[in-house]
Amino acid sequence: MSKQRLKKLTSEVRQSIPEKIDDKEKVHALLDDLESEDPAKLKKALNVLPEFITRFEIEHPKFSQSLNEIMVVLSNMGI
């Protein structure tokens, strides 16, 4: 269930990336890493995710909230 929820969330976040956002390519790379089965890529994404949440918090609060929801799902999965 949690993997399905994660996949759904990353897909929703990918669709909701704000038009005027810095580092759009890095956001896509982050989402790719989150969807990856490769533990090294997932670990890298987990290290970067909090930074992205903080970075977009003021200018794009809904987007930041979506990223935070991914973090919660990962936490609930024990990752």
Secondary structure, DSSP 8 states (H G I E B T S, - for coil): -HHHHHHHHHHHHHHT--SS-TTHHHHHHHHHHHH-S-HHHHHHHHHHHHHHHHHHTTT-HHHHHHHHHHHHHHHHTT-
